[in-house]
Amino acid sequence: MITLHHLEYSQSFRILWLLEELGTPYELKLYERDSKTRLAPDDYKALSPIGTAPVITDENGLVLAESNAVIDYILDAHPESPLRPAPGEGTRADYLFWFHAGVGSVMPMQFMNGILTMMKARSPALVRPIIGKATDTVREMLVAPRLKVLFDKLESDLGRNTWLAGDQLTAADISMCYSIGSADAQGRLEGRPNCQRWMEQMRATPSFQRAMEKDGRETFIFSF
Ligand SMILES: N[C@@H](CCC(=O)N[C@@H](CS)C(=O)NCC(=O)O)C(=O)O
């Protein structure tokens, strides 16, 4: 049986939601972030070579990290699941785009945005105005425009689709939940009613609600 190692306020929430949506048996181990660094604790870091959440393990020696690798691995054992549209299905292109853009484009830009925020906040007071100017320039030049076009496309796609790939929840939605949730927490969904509707749909989904109960926190999003 698969064990999900779930770090609080982290991207491993995706896997918790996926497992609840599939209704498959699994074991859950919860980990708290280090109170000082806010990183994963040492016992979490020891689980996999890259030390990040999510990680799944099993009794046969499986150790797998990277959200979308974990999602695909779990779905390989559930070929009947509608969560992954098959090649040739009309929703396949939208599915592939959002499944990959979430971790390949949206998350890295959001992470960069968070790092720039931290750089400014953690600079010594004396140089903060200078560091802040540099981080604001980089944010405006590189990060904000990329995030804007991605969330503009998201808003447009959700104008023609109920979920990210058609009328049914897919693993693209589950993979993107962390990015859309983070964007919501940062106010980036203001003026984007379709994205807000997606958030409401997600919150109303029974498997999402069960995952939140098991997570046990008010939010699954990390704030920098
Ligand atoms: N691309 C990776 C990113 C994983 C990642 O950065 N996870 C964060 C949680 S949001 C983490 O483990 N942070 C704690 C740490 O780095 O110690 C994935 O999708 O699995």
The ligand as a Tripos MOL2 file, in Angstrom:
@<TRIPOS>MOLECULE
LIG
   20    19     1     0     0
SMALL
NO_CHARGES

@<TRIPOS>ATOM
      1 N1          8.5940   20.4810   -8.2450 N.3       1 LIG1
      2 C1          8.4510   19.9120   -6.9350 C.3       1 LIG1
      3 C2          8.4800   21.0230   -5.8960 C.3       1 LIG1
      4 C3          8.4320   20.4800   -4.5040 C.3       1 LIG1
      5 C4          8.6000   21.5540   -3.4410 C.2       1 LIG1
      6 O1          9.2710   22.5960   -3.6380 O.2       1 LIG1
      7 N2          7.9580   21.3100   -2.2910 N.am      1 LIG1
      8 C5          8.0280   22.2520   -1.1790 C.3       1 LIG1
      9 C6          6.6620   22.2810   -0.4970 C.3       1 LIG1
     10 S1          5.5530   23.4400   -1.1940 S.3       1 LIG1
     11 C7          8.9610   21.7640   -0.1050 C.2       1 LIG1
     12 O2          9.1990   20.5810    0.0260 O.2       1 LIG1
     13 N3          9.4350   22.7080    0.7390 N.am      1 LIG1
     14 C8         10.1590   22.3850    1.9380 C.3       1 LIG1
     15 C9         11.6470   22.3300    1.7630 C.2       1 LIG1
     16 O3         12.1620   22.6780    0.6840 O.co2     1 LIG1
     17 O4         12.3180   21.9660    2.7270 O.co2     1 LIG1
     18 C10         7.1510   19.1140   -6.8530 C.2       1 LIG1
     19 O5          6.1920   19.4690   -7.5350 O.co2     1 LIG1
     20 O6          7.1060   18.1100   -6.1390 O.co2     1 LIG1
@<TRIPOS>BOND
     1     1     2 1
     2     2     3 1
     3     2    18 1
     4     3     4 1
     5     4     5 1
     6     5     6 2
     7     5     7 1
     8     7     8 1
     9     8     9 1
    10     8    11 1
    11     9    10 1
    12    11    12 2
    13    11    13 1
    14    13    14 1
    15    14    15 1
    16    15    16 2
    17    15    17 1
    18    18    19 2
    19    18    20 1
@<TRIPOS>SUBSTRUCTURE
     1 LIG1         1 GROUP 0 **** ****
